[in-house]
Amino acid sequence: MSEKNLSELTNEELLEEAKRNKPKPIFTATFIGILIGIIIYSIVQNTWGLVTLVPLFLIYQLLKRSKRNDELEKLMEERKLKL
């Protein structure tokens, strides 16, 4: 399915999206911590480049997914849907 605005989804599509994108906060927090450690290591070693930019991009993507999950939960609550 292409990236559609969450408010445009039907109830069935919204439930399917929620099942597919269950948040895993412990994994996400651990992975972000590891990526921050890689960034700090690269700064200490004075190696700017992919070693610094790739973790920054991955952190951005994880935080963006987290915001989408928050929107999804809010919309499900408004429509009184449960998993």
C-alpha positions in Angstrom: 0.0 0.0 0.0 1.3 3.4 -0.8 1.9 6.0 1.9 -1.6 7.5 2.4 -2.7 10.0 5.0 -3.9 8.1 8.0 -7.2 10.0 8.1 -8.0 8.8 4.6 -7.9 5.2 5.6 -11.0 3.1 6.2 -11.5 1.4 9.5 -10.3 -2.0 8.1 -7.2 -0.4 6.5 -6.5 1.4 9.8 -6.6 -1.8 11.8 -4.4 -3.5 9.2 -1.9 -0.7 9.4 -1.9 -0.9 13.2 -1.2 -4.6 13.1 1.6 -4.2 10.7 3.3 -1.3 12.6 3.2 -2.4 16.2 5.7 -0.2 18.1 8.6 -1.9 19.8 9.8 0.8 22.2 12.5 -1.2 23.9 14.1 -2.2 20.6 13.8 1.3 19.3 15.4 2.9 22.4 18.2 0.4 22.4 18.9 0.8 18.7 18.9 4.7 19.0 21.3 4.4 22.0 23.7 2.2 19.9 23.5 4.7 17.0 24.2 7.6 19.3 27.2 5.7 20.6 28.5 5.2 17.1 28.1 8.9 16.4 30.0 9.8 19.6 32.8 7.4 18.7 33.1 8.9 15.2 33.2 12.4 16.6 35.9 11.4 19.1 37.9 9.7 16.4 37.5 12.8 14.1 36.0 10.7 11.3 33.1 12.6 9.8 31.3 11.0 6.9 29.2 8.0 6.4 30.0 6.7 9.9 28.2 9.8 11.3 25.6 10.5 8.6 24.1 7.0 8.4 23.3 6.7 12.1 21.8 10.2 12.0 19.5 9.2 9.1 18.5 6.0 10.8 17.6 7.9 14.1 15.5 10.3 12.0 13.6 7.4 10.4 13.0 5.7 13.7 11.7 9.0 15.3 9.5 9.6 12.2 8.0 6.1 12.5 7.3 6.8 16.2 5.4 10.0 15.3 3.3 8.1 12.8 2.5 5.4 15.4 1.3 8.1 17.7 -1.0 9.5 15.0 -2.2 6.0 14.3 -3.1 5.4 17.9 -4.8 8.8 18.3 -6.9 8.2 15.2 -7.9 4.7 16.3 -9.0 6.1 19.7 -11.1 8.7 17.9 -12.8 6.1 15.8 -13.1 3.8 18.9 -11.2 0.9 17.2 -9.3 -1.7 19.2 -6.7 -4.3 18.1 
